[in-house]
Amino acid sequence: MRARDKAAVSALRTTLAALDNAEAVPVDETELRDSALEYSPVGVGVTEAERCELSERSVADVVRAEVAERLDAAAQLTAPAHADRAARLRAEAAVLLRFLDSPGTA
């Protein structure tokens, strides 16, 4: 990363964002539509919700999904003009695969 590996940085940033999204608490839309403003909770921290905790298997599943997304996108970029973008997507997938192949990963 110190060598400014752009593919690694990009892959890790987007995967961390995907993991962050996976930890989000689902919001029930009917709950949002049915509540009137005057019945809204008031005060510091009343709208805070504890985030979901992902298991190691769930984290690996999110990383696998990110790898698959990149490889699928690279496969669709068949025009010669997109060769650089396809190569970058494959490099990002390779970075993520290293984390899946490391010991201790489901």
N, C-alpha and C positions, 0 to 999 in steps of 0.2 A: 504494500500500500504506500510505503514511503517513496517508491519509484513512480508514484502517480499513475498507477495502473487504472486507467479510466474504465475499463470493462469490469474490473473487480469492484471498484467504488460504485458504479452504477448498479450492478447486480446486488450488492449488499444493501444499498440504500432502499431499493424497491422491495427487496425481500423483507427487510426490517419493517417497512411500511405495511406490507401484506400481513406480517405477524402482528403488528399493532392493530390492524383492522380486525384480525381474527379474534383478538382478545376483547374487542368491544362488546358491551352488553347490548343484546338486541332490544330494540325499542318497539313497543306495540303501537301501531299507527292509530288504532281505535282509541287508545288511551289518550293520545295527543289531540284527536279531533273532538272527543267528548268532554274535555275539561274546559270549564269556563275560566276566564282570567281571574275572576274574583275568588276562585277556589284553588288557585295556584299556590304551591308552597312558597313560603317567604323565609328568608334568612340565609346565613352563610352556610354553605355545604349541603343544603337540603336537596339539591339536584344532583349531587355527586353519587355515583354508583361504582361499586367495586368492580374492577375488570375481571373477566374470566381468566382463569389460569390454564394455559395449554399444556397438555401432556407432551412428553418427548415425541410420542408417535404423531400427535397433531402438528407439532412443529415440523417434523420430517415431511408430513403430508403437504403442508403449505410450501415448503421448499421444493418438493417434487412437482407441485403444480406450477411454481414459478419456472422451473427448468423446462417442463413440458410446454408452457406458454412461449418461452423463448425459442425452443426448437421448432415448434409449429410455425411461428412467425418467420423464422429463418427459412423454413422449407417453402413458404409461400413467396419469398423474395427470389424469384428465378431470373429476373431480368439482369443483364450484365451491369446495368447502372446501379443496381442495389447490392452488388457483391460485397462491398465494404460493410454495409449495414448487416447483411446476413452473417458475415464473418464475426462481427462484433457481438451479435446475439448468440452465436455458437460459443464464443469465448466467455460470455457471461454465464451461459449454461454450464460450461466446464468448471468455472469458479464455484458455482453452487454445488455441482456434483462432488467436488472435493470435500465439501462439508458433509454430504450424505455418506461418502465412502469412509470417512474417518471413524475410528473406533468409538463406541459409545453412542452411536446414532442408530435409531430404530430403522 
